[in-house]
Amino acid sequence: MLRRLLFLPRTAPHRRLFSAVASPRTEHVTIPCGSNGTVTVDIFHASRASQSAPVLIYLPSGPLLPEHTAEEDRLVKALAASSRSTLARINYRATTGITWPTPLHDVLAGYDWIIQHLLSDESQVARLGVCGELLGASLATSLALTECRLGGSRIVAAAANNPVADWVFADDLPVAEPSNLPEPRAPEETAIPADQDTMTWWAQQEDKDERETPAKPARPKKRASKPPSAWLTNADNPVIPTLTLSAQRDILFGNPQHMFDRFASPIHFFRSPHGELIYPKDDDGFASLDPLDIEDRLDINHYESRQDMERDRAPLMPVLRRCRAYARIYPPANMLLSLPQWHITTGLNSPLLDQASELAKMLKRSIARRQLRTKTARIMWQDPVEKAKYEAWADQRVGLSTSEGVGLWTVSDSPSWQDGVESLGRWMEECLTSKPA
């Protein structure tokens, strides 16, 4: 039986978050998802005239916080009021027995319905926002990265709180020295190491090619030990312990390979995974046996003991090994995508702190690179002044903020947390109503 979530102790008297927020007019719709059931969407209409209100999509935290419905309702109402938006909550399915990619399909079905029915004018290009936390933040990130095509209605602002950007967690991978890491079995899109800046790496390669004689090998420097990861440091926090995250991961992904899906782990849009699944040879070899070999094997198995037969029936599980990771160029140059503005939040005691930080870093790198290559002549791509200018511009497009504790929207006893959520709503309103950059 899975370990139940432990919640932060509440101080007396109990302060109900967002209790003063007026209830907006709401409605509930049920949307068919092809042959895979239905998904519900809750619509919280803006107080302003519906013809002028922007649309904000909210994706719940999912099974990681299953008993916080009341807190989430107050959060949604506060976001709708402070952003002055029509808020649509897509109640995607992610429970026991419903595995990936059903949550993704539900979100896409809900998004298509919102585009068709909630926008004020079909001829008008609408600017939408999306937000979520935990699993909802992962789905919101993937939606924002792909539904931002120029020339039509698109997502222009995304807020992600404690996103699970990579479901391949730190303690899943064996420890190995970087110099001893094997190459991934599948070829990657680039040869640029994931931990290096793409522009800097290209400049280093050009300098290396221009040298006439190789330089003397430098004395290897002693590698400074890395500080422990947030995943290990904050493993036993009482709100979202790593044991709970790992257990829910195993339920959500019935097929372990789905953890590497870019829509599930959106950090993989920007780099390849740090690990890969190695399947037992028996799984690969059995499919290649000819029918005669299979019949012979069945005859032999017929005379084996019941104990041996039960042992042979036991499924062989794939092994997860660490490998080198390489940078991926996203969005590709041939795709007319413009990444939205980002507001990423997490807590200093969250096991997902490092994931939120890496996601912000990758987004800034992608936005700066894309803007540099589209706005500047090729000869200026390696210019440090020009590069610094676009990196500063990317810093304004991607915000990362931390708070004390775990930093969840729906689980907090901080008296200032309502101010933070309302500030997020005002940021959304500014992004959705301002002119495109």
Helices and strands as residue ranges (DSSP letters): E 26-32, E 38-44, E 55-59, G 62-64, H 69-83, E 86-91, H 102-117, E 127-133, H 135-146, E 154-161, G 170-172, G 178-180, H 198-210, H 230-233, H 242-252, G 256-260, G 266-269, E 275-278, H 281-286, H 291-302, H 306-313, E 319-322, E 341-347, H 353-375, G 378-380, H 384-397, E 398-403, H 417-433
